Amino acid sequence: MKRYLLLLAGFFWLVTAYAQMPDVSKIRVEQLSDDQVIKLIAEADRRGMTDDQLLQTLGQRGMSAAEQQKLRSRMATLRQQGTGKGSPKTDSNTSLTQTGRQLTGGDTVFFSDTLQASPPDTSRASRIFGAKLFRNTDIRFEPNLNIPTPKNYVIGTGDELLLDLTGDNEVSYRLPVSPEGTVNVNYIGLISVAGLTVEEAASKIKQQMQSTYPQLRSGGTRLSLTLGNIRSIKITLTGYVTRPGTYTLPSLANVFHALYASGGPSEKGTYRNIQLIRNNQVIQTIDAYDFLTKGVQPGNVRLEDGDVIHIPVFERQVEVEGLVNNPGIFEPLASETLADVLRFAGNFAPEAYTAKVKVLQITDRERSVADIYAEDYSTYIPKNGDQYIIEEVLDRYANRVEIEGAVFRPGKYALTEGLTLRQLIQRADGLKEDAFMARAYINRLKPDNTQELITVNLNELMAGNDQSNHVLQREDRVIISSIFDLREEYIVSISGQVRHPGQFPYVEQMTLGNLIQMSGGLAEAANIEQVDVARRIRRNTNEGDSVLADVVHVRFDSREEALQSDFVLEPFDMVSVHTSTGYQVQRQVRIEGEVQFPGEYTLLKKDETISDLIRRAGGVTEFAYLQGASLQRNISDALVAQGHTALTGQSRRQLQEIEREQAELQNLALENTLQSKDSVDTKLFFSNYVGIKLDKILEGEKKYDIPLEDEDVIIVPRQLRTVMVRGQVLNPNRIVYQKGKPLSYYIRQAGGFTAKAHKRKTFVQHANGSVEGSSGGYPEVLPGSEIIVPTKPEREKLSVQAWVSMGSVVTSMAAVIVSLLR
């Protein structure tokens, strides 16, 4: 048991360690050396991880599936070669094809840093200018290992030299530099190259090989010495560094590579005085602002093994907030001014107030506020802790005037010296024809920000009256009204028997014929013998006068005369085109089911009844179930009452809209009526069926023989033999009809009532659409009937407070009764 607990604890420790790995999505497996992959395998083996667990962990940190597959293949290949304890060996004297320079002597921080967590960024540290460069995981400051061999590169232990002889002699050597600083060349022996540049080493090797290859003296054989795989070096970063310590880097790395590997300066570290120490002496000082602001890298020299990079604390920091292009925390030198700080911050934003900058300072005793004006930007020396605030320009105009209304180009204009009202109107391309010339206004802003109105007569102004030609001031707003703005919009309307009734804009000298033509012409049912024009009363009336409008009757002999009518209309006239006397449209009904000739029929008279239609359809067949016949009425009672004659055009559309609204209200009511939460729901609907008794109608009983209406549908079914039971019963289904059986028989056949059944509200809907309730006892069941058992409404349970209240009432009543009895 203890063994399992130890294994479990080790597994959780391993998961926790790998969970801290940063993003490895930038790693490319083909760029890793065999040594790097072997070290990764060894580290995973040391931690007891399988390949699948290692790849899964790398995938969680961002490595793509394709790169995981490449890494799996590389690890499998190296294991097959038996290189689990080291890299594969090659013959140093065989001809080589260089596929890419690699790093020897240990893994670099650029891969091993994936096994450690990046420190969290505080809000202040993230605002320091330059911090994002060294802490941005989307960019990689890595040395290019495949650059041409630098001539001044100093060879050291762990490097590999590629020696090629061409010409009369053809041979290639891969020469690793031993810990003693020598290379072993076949037939030559050991040659010391450590501490030499590549150029110096090539000259020394050539001199020693001339005895074996005499053609080197004559030039018949040429020698080429280049750098193969490079060594790793140890660099130490101290001071105010984000992650201080010793780092393993490629020997081609420079200062910026080391800064990136360590996360750069910390929150207190300087970016302006980074020191490179070699052999206990400061050999270079780096100012990162040269790279951050100009892109140049003076002092960014190549590192050597044992170098120390020291980052002192900053001397001064200032903060720039507000409307600059790059707000943040900056580190000016003692010789730099506020103008330099603003340059570091990307200068002012377009909407910034540039005349002065507000600075919050820290003195020896307290805080203070000061203003720095634009002429002092280049001389003001920032102090440590200064906080500069760049504000926004005022939301106002120094030279704006505005004109609106009846001019051709209303809008804002520049106020020039001595600009007058007449000149502003000319700049706006003049007055429109509908301008109200009697009066215009100048809305002026007074010195105390209150407003005043100055009245101007445009007739006098445009006639050259200088007294009306006011000199404009800043923020003046000139308002010139249109004559149409000063009166109610003129309209006329037409209703009744026209194709497109409605309202139309009124124009002067508009005639009745124009309005009829604009409405699409007269409808077929139009009565041209009397067209009414209702006109507004514009005279003064007495209080007892009940007249609401003047009506003018217009008569036409033909439709063409109506279209050519020259009767002049006035604003707000209302034209009514009535329906011709006796005009009727055809009405159609349909009969379906067990009749001799089912189909659609046109009604011959207004009072045509059901029996008349049955006779026209040839009577019913021998299979007709008369008691189940039904009448479906699809039109509203309002349309029936109107007699189908007056409802045309807009009136019919309005009625249809009302019917749709009523249908929506009915649907809404149904959603809130008798909703059951059980699996068996009682579904009710508003029926458009009219319960008729066709058997009694055919027997000649007139009181049941009702007149038909447009779109009525009569359905005569065949003999029905079942009864449907649904709602709150245990087994809703269809049951074979048994003559004389009561409703309770069919309820029993459906399993009986459920616990939530509202028994007293059970009702029967017959096949003809009529409905009978059970208030006076259960109704008779006929063939085709449908028995519906609704849900009992839920009763709200009494709460504890309600019971307490009832108890108090009962106690009080008992006390009263006892006192009365005494």
N, C-alpha and C positions, 0 to 999 in steps of 0.2 A: 504493500500500500504506500509506503514511504517513497519507494522508487517511482511510482506513478505520479505522486505529488511533485517530486523533483522534476520529472519530465514535463509536467504541465506548467510548472513555474518557469522552466527554461523556455518553453514555447512562447509563453506570454511575454517574456523579456525580449525574445527575438522579434516578435511582432511589433512590440513597442519601439524597439530600436529602428526597425526598418520603416515604421510609420512616420519617422521624422525625416525621411529622405526628401530632399527638394525635387523639383521637376527635372527629369532626365529625358524629356522629349527632344532635346537638341542633340543628343548623342547619336552618332552614326557608327555602326559596328565596323564598317569597312575602314574607318579611320583609326581603329584601335589596333595596337600592336599585339603580337602573341603574348608578350610578357604581361600586358595589361589584362588580357582575358584570363591568363593563367592565375594572376593574382586575385582576380575576381572569383575564380573557381575555388582557390585556396581559402579565401575569406568565407565563402559560402559553406565549404566543408568544415571550416573551423567552428562555424555557428550551427552546424548540423542541418543545413538546408539542402533539400533536393533541388535539382534543376528546375522542376516545375514550380516549386515555391519561390525560387529566386526570380524566375521570369514573371511570376504572378505579382511579386512585390515591385519589380521594375515597371510592369504594366500599370500598376496603381499609381506610380509616380509619373506617368505620362509617356512611357516608351510605347511606340506603336506596335501592332501585331507583326508587321513586316520586319521591323528591327529585332523583335523578340525571336522570330524564326531564324534570322541571320545569326544571332548570338547563339542559339541552340546548335546550329550547324557548326559554328566555329568551335564551340566547346566539345562537340562530339569528335570533330577532326583532331583536335589537340589530344584528346584522350586516346584515340586510336594510334597516334604517333608516340604515345608513351611520354608525353611532355608534361605530365602532371607536376613534376618537380622542377622543370626548367624548360627553356625554349629549345626547339629542335636544332641540332648541330648541323653545320654545313662545312664543306671542305673549303678552307681558306684560299686555296689556289685554283678553284674552279672558276670558269667564266660565269659572270653574274649579270642578270637583267634587273635593274633597279625598278621596283614597282611603286616606290614611295618611301620617303624617309620616315623612320620610326624612332621612338624614344626607348632608350635602354637604361637599365639601372634603377628601375622603380617606377611606380605609378605616379602620375602628376595629380595635383589638386583638382585639375579640371575634370577628372573622372571620380576621384575619391571624394570630392566634395558632395557627390550625390548621396553619400552615406551619412551626412550630417545635416542638421537643420539650420536654416538661415535664421539669424536673430530677428525678432519682431521689430518692425519699424514703428517708432512713436510718431505722433502727429507732427511734432516739431522737427524731428530728424528728417522726415519725408519732405519737409518744406525747405531744407537747406539746399542752396544752389549747388548742383553737381552730385548730390546724393543718389538721385535716380539713375545716374550713369553707371555707378559701380554696384547698385543693388537691383538692377533690372535684369530679371532672368530671361528676357526675350532677346538679349544681345549677349555675345560671347567675346570677351577680350582674350583670345587665344593666339599664341604665336603660330605663324605659318611655317610648318616644318619643311616645306618643299620649295622654299625660296632658293635662288642661286647661292652657291657657297660664298659667304662673305670672306673677302681677302684678309680682313683683320681679325677673323675668328681665331681665338686662342684654343689650341687643342689641349684636351685634358683626359684624365682617366675615364673610361667608359665610352668615349667617342669611337666611331668606326670610320676608317678612311677607305676610299675606293681608289685603287691605283690601276690605271689603264696604260698599257704600252701599245702603240699602234705604229704602223709602217713596216719596216723590215722584221720587226718582232711584234707578235700579236699575243698578248696575255693580259689577264685581269686578276687583281687580287682584292680580297676583302680583308682589311687589316684592322682588327680591334686593338685599341690602345689598352695595354695591360696596366695593372695597378702601379707598376714601376714607371709608367710613362713611356713604354717602348712598343714598337710594332715588330713583328717577326715576318721578314720577307724571305721567301724561298731562295736558296743559293746565296743570300746576302747575309742573313743573320738579324740580330737585334739592332734596331735603330731608335735612338731616343728622340721623341717628338713632343713630349709634354712641355707646355709653356711656349711653344712656337705657334706662329700664325700658320694658316694653311699655305700661304705663299712661301714662308721660310721653310716649312717642312718639305714642300715639293722640291726646293732647291737642294736641301740636304740629302734627301733620298736619291735624287738624280745623280748627285756627285758620288754617292757610295755605290750606285748601281752601274756606273760607267765601266768598271772593271769586268763585270759579268756581261754587260750589253754595250760593247764598244760603239755601236751605231748611235748611241745617245750623244757622243761627241760630234759625230759628223752630221747629225740631223736626220739620218735615215730612220731612226726610231724616235718617236715623240712620246713624252711622258705627261700624263694628266693625273692630278691628284685632286679629288673632291671629297666632300664630307658625306658620309653615308648616314647610318643611324647615329643619333646624337645622344649625349649623356644627359642625365638629370642633375640639377644643382639644388642646394639647400639655401633658402632665403629666409631671413628672420625679419618680422615686422614688429616694431615696438611702439610704445607711446599710445596716443589716442586713436587706436585702430578699432574698427568694428569687431574683427576677430583676430586679435594679436596671436602670434605664434610663429612656428617654423613651417615653411611650405616647400614642397618638392615641385620644382618647375622645370620645363625644358631649358637647355642652356642657351636657346635663342630668345628667351623671354626678356622683356624690358621692365621698367619700373611700373608702367601702367598695367601690365599683365599681373604683376604681384599685387597691386592695389585692388584690381578686380577680384582676384582670388580671395583676398581678405575682406571684401566688402567695402573697402575705401575707408576714409577717415570717419571716426565716430561723431556723435553729436557735438563733442567738445574739440574735435580735432581740426587742424588747419588744412586748408586746400592751397594756401599760398606759399608755404614754406616747408615742403616735404623734403627731408634730407636723406641722401644716399651715402652711407658710411661704408668705406672699404679700407681694411687694414687700420681701423681705429681713426680714420680721418674722413671728414665730410668732403667728398669729391664732387658732389653735385647737389644743387638745390632746385627743386621742381615747383613751378607755379602751375597748378592744374587749371587756373582760369585762362591761361593762354590757349589751352586746348578747348575749354568749354565755350569761350567767346569768339576765338579766331580759327580754331581747328588746327593750330600749329602745335608742335611738341618739342620745344627746346628743352634740353636736359633730360629727355627720355632715353637714357642710354641703355645698352645691353647689360644685363646683370651677370655677375660671376659668382661662383660657388663661395658661400660664406658672407655675401653682402648682407648689410643690415639697412632696412628702410625705417627711419624714425619719423613719426608724425607728432610734432609738438602741439600744445594747446593753442587755439586761435588767440590773436591779440585783440581783435575787435569783431563784433558781429552786429549787423543792423538788419532791420526787417522793413520790407516795403509792402504795403497793402493798398488795395483799392484799384484804380483804373490804370494799371500798367499791363503790358502784354505778358509778363512773366513774374507775377508776385512771388515773394519768397524771402528767405534769409540769406544775406550776402556778407562777404568778408572783405571789406576794403582795406587796402594798405594805408600806411600813414601818409603817403604822398598822393593818395587818390581823393577826389572830391565827390560831392553829391551828384555831379553830372556823370561821373564814372559809375556810381551806384545805379543811377537811372538807366545807363547803357546796359549794365548787367541785367537789369530787370526788363529789358526789351523796349525801353522808352515808353512814352505815354500811349494809352489807348486813344482811339479817335474821339471819344466823348469825354476825355479827361479835362479837368480844369488845370491848365498849365501855368497860370499866372503865379501861383504860389503853391508850396507844399507845406502841410502841417506836420510838425515833428513833435513826438512825445519823448522827452528826455528824462534821464535819471541823473540827478545831481548828487553831491555828497550827502545831502540831508533828506531830500524828497524828490518827487517827480515834478516836472514842469512841462509847459506847452509853449511852442514858439512857431512862428511863421517864417518860411524861407521863400523869398521872392525870386522870380526867374533870373534877374540879373546877378544873383548871388549863387546860383547853382554851381558855377565853375570855380568858386573860391571857398565855399563852405566845406570844411573838413568834418566828415562824419565822426561821431563819438560812439564808443562802445555802448550798446544797448539802445541806440536810437531806433525809434519806430516811426517811419514815414507813412503818411496817409495821403493818398492821391484821391481827391474828391471829383465829383461830376460837375460839369458846367451847369449853370442855371437853366431851368426849363422856361426860358423866355427869349424874346427876340429884341435885339437892340434897334432894329429899323424896319419893323413890319407894319403894314397897313393892309386892310382886307376889304374887298367889295363883293357883295353878294346880291342875288336877285336878278332883275331884268336887264342884264348886260350880257354881251356875247361871250366874254371870257371872265367869269367870276373867279375869285381866288385871292391868294396872297401876293402882295407886291412890295418891292423895296421902297422904303421911305427915303427919298432924296431931299436935299435941302430946298425948302420953299415949295414942295410939292403941294398943288392945290387940288380941290375936288374935281374941277373940270379936267385937269391933266390926268388924274387917276381914271376918270371915265374914258378918256381917249386911249389910255393904255389898255383898258379892258375892251377895246374895239367898239366902243360906243353903246348907246342904249338900244334895247330891243323895241320893236314896234308896239308891244303890249305894255310898255313901262307906264306906271302911274305917275304922270307928270306933275300932279298938283302938290305932291309932298314926298320927300325922301328924308332919311334920318342918318345922322352921324352919331354912332354910339362911342362916346369918348371916355377914356379912363383918366380920372382926375388924379392929382398928385397924392391924395390920401387913399387911392385905390377904390374910391366910389365911382359910380358911373353917372353920366348925364347924357341926355338926348338933345341933339341940335337939329332943328327942323329946317329943311331946305326946299324951296320951290324950284323944281327942275325946269319949268317953263322959263322962269326968270334967269336961271343959271345958264341954260343953253342959248338964251337970247343975248348973253354977254353982260349980264348984271354982275359986276365985280363984288357987290356986297354979299351976294349968295355964294361966291367962289371962296369958300373957307380954306385957309392953309391947314393942311393935315398935320396931326401929331402922331407919335409912336403909339401903336396898338389901336388906332382909330378903326372902326368897322362901319363901312357905308352900306346901308340897306335900302335898296330900290325895289319896291313892290311891283308885281304885275297886276294888271286889272283883273286877271282871272283869280289871283290870290285873295282878292277883296270881295268876292261874291261866291254864293253857293254854286256848286257845279250844276249846270243845266242838263237835265235829262228829260226824256219822254219814254213812255212805256206802252206796250201793246200786249193784250192777252186775249184768250179765246181761240177761235178757229183760224189760226195762222200756223204756218209750219214751224217757226222758231220764235215763240213769244218771249218777251223779256224787256230789258231796259236798254236804251240807246242814247248816245250823246246828242244833245240838241245843238243844232246849228241854225243860224238865222235864215228865215224864209223856207224853213223845212215844211213840207206839205204832208198830208195824210198819205198820198200815193208814195212818197219817198219812204215813209215809215213802213208801209205794207210791203214794199219791195225789199227793204232792209231785213224784215222778218221772214223772208223766204216766200212771200206770197200767201194767198188765201188757201185754207184747207178746203177739202171738198164739201164739208158740212157747213161752210160759212154762209151766214144769212146776209146777203148784200143789200137787202131792202132796208136794213136799219143797223148802222154802225154808230155807236155812242162814243162821244169824245167828252170826258169829264175834265173840267178846267178849274184851277184853283180860284178861290174868291179873293180878290186883292182889294176890294172896297171895304170901307168901315161898316161893320154890321152892328145892329142893336143886340143887347143881351138876350132879348126874347126871340131873335131871329134864329131859326133852327136849320137854315140852309147851310149845307156843308160844301157843295160844289155846284158849279154851273155845268149842265149837261147839254151838249149840242148833238142832235140826231142828224146823221148824214145818210142819204139814200142813193143807191146806185142801181142802174139798169143792167149792168153787165160787169163781169170780173175785170175786163179790160178798162172799163171806166174807173173802177176802184183803183187800179194801178196807176192811172193817169190823173187821179184826183189832185186838184190844185187848192184844196182846202188848207189854209196856212195854220200850222200848229204853233202853240206857244210853249214856253218852258214848263215842264212838269205836267203836261197833258197826259191823260191816261185813256188809251183807246181800247174799247171792248168790241170784239167781233163775235156776235152771238151765233148759236147753232140754228140752222134752218128748221122751221116747224115741220114735224113729222119725219125728220131725217133719222134713219135707223141703219145700223150696220148689221151684217149677218152674224148670227149667233149659232155656234156649233156645239153639239153634244155628242157623246160617244156611249155606245152600249156594248157590253162584252159578256161573254159566257154563254149560257144555255138559252139562246134565242136563235130563230131561224136565220136571220140575216144580221149578224153583229157588224159593227163598224161605226163610222161617223155619219151624223145626220145634221142637217141645217133646220133650225126651228122655223116653222111656218107662221106662227103667230105668237104674241106675247104671252098668252095664257095656255100654251101647249103644255100638257101634263104628262105624267109618267105613263099613264095608260095609253095616251095617244102615241107615244114613242114605241111602246111595246107592240101596238097594232101595226105601226109602220115597219117594225122589224120582223113581222110575220108571226108574232107570238112566241111563247116559250116552248122549249122542247119537253119531251116526256121525262127527261132526267133532271129538270130544273128543280132546285131546292128553293121554293118561293120564300120561306121564312128566313132564309139566309141572304136574300138579295139586299144590296146596299146601294146608297147614293153617295158619291164623292163630289163635294162641291169645292172648287178650287178658287173661287173669287170671293171677295169680302162682301159683307152685308152693305158696306158703304157704296160699292159699285152697283150692287143690285138696286139700292135705293135711288141711285142717280139714273137708273134706267139705261145705262150704257151709252147715252147719247151725248152728254155734255163733257164726258171725260175723254178729252183728246189732248195731244201735245203735252204741255207742261203739267196740266192738271192730273193727267193719268200718271205721269212720272212721279209727281208728288205723292199721289195715293199709293203707288207701289213702294215708294220709300217709307211711307208710314207703315205699310204692311210688313216690310222687312224689319223695321224697328220693333213692331209688336211680336214678330216671330223670335227675335233675339231676346226680348223680355220673357217670352214663354220658355225659351231654352234655359235662361238664367233661373227662372222659377223652378223648373224641373230639377236643376242641379241641387237646389236647396230643399227639395221636397222628398221626404221619405228615403233618404240615402241610407243604405244598409252597409255596415262594415263587415258583414258575413260574406261567405263565398257565394251565397244565393242572394241576388239583389232583386228588388221589386222595381221594375222599370215601367214608368208611366210615360204617357205622351199625350199631347194635345191632338185630338183626332179631327180630321176634316170630313169625317163621315157623318151623314145624316141618317138616323135610324128610320127606315121605312118598313111598311108592312105590305109587301107586294101581293101576298095571298088575298088580303082584304081589298087591295086596290083592284085586283082582277075580278073580285066578287062584286064590284060596283060601289063600294063605300067611298063616297066623294071626299069625306073629311081627311082621308089618308092620301088622296091623289093630288099632290102638290104640283105647282107649275115648275117647269124646268128653267134653268138659267144657263148663260154662256159658260162653256167648258165643263158642264156637269158630266159625270161619268157614272153610268148605271152598270152594276156588276151582278149578274145572275149566276150563282155558282151551281155546280152539280150537287147531288145529294151528299151531305157530309155524314161521316160515321164515327167521328172522334170528338173528344172534349179535351182541351188543353188545361192543365193545372200548373201554375207557376207562382213564384213568390216564396213566402215563408212556409214551405212544406218540406218534408224530409227527402222526397224523391220527385222533383218536378218532371212531368212527362205528359205524353198523350195517352188518354184512356178511351177504350171503346165505349161508344154511347149506348146506354141501356135505358130504354123508354120507361119513364115513370120513376127513375131513381132520383133521390134528392141530392142536394149539393154535398151533404155529409158523406154520401157513398163515394163520391169522387175524391174527397179529401182523404178518406181512409185508403183508397186505392193508391194515392200518392204518398203513403207513409204516415199521414197525419200531420198536424201542425207542429212547427218548431217552437222552441221556448220563447222566441221573439215574435211570434205571429200575433198580429192584431186581429183577432177572430171576429170581433163585432164590425170591423170595417171591410170584411171580405165582400167583394162585388163580382158580378158576372158581366162580361162584355159579349154580346151575342154576335153572330156572324153578320148581321145587317148593320152593325155599328152602334146599336142602342146599348145602354148600360143600365143595370139594375143593382141597387145596393141592398144591404141586408139589415136596414134599420127596422123593418117590420117583419123580420124573419128571412131566412135564406130564400133567394129567388129561384124560380124554375130554371132548370138546365136544359138546353136544347142542343140538337146536333150542331157542331161547329162552334159552340160557345167556348169562352175562355174564362176560367176561374182564376182570379188574382187575389192573393193573400198578402196584404201589405205588412210592413214591419212596424212593430209596436214602438212608439217614440220612447227614447231613453229618458229616464227620470234621474234628475240630479240627486245624488246621495246627500243626506244631511251631514254636515260637518259637526265636529265636536262642539264648536261654539253654538251651532244651531240647537243641538240637544241641550246644552247648558241653558240657552235662552228659553227653550220650551219648558225645561224643568223649573226655571225661575217663575215663569208665568203660571204653571200649575200650582206651585207652592203659594204664590200670591193669591190665586183664586181660592185655594183651600183655606188660607188664613181668613179671607173675607167671609167665606161661608160659615166657618166656625164662629167668627165674631157675630154674624147675624143670628145664628142659632142660640147663642148665649143671650 
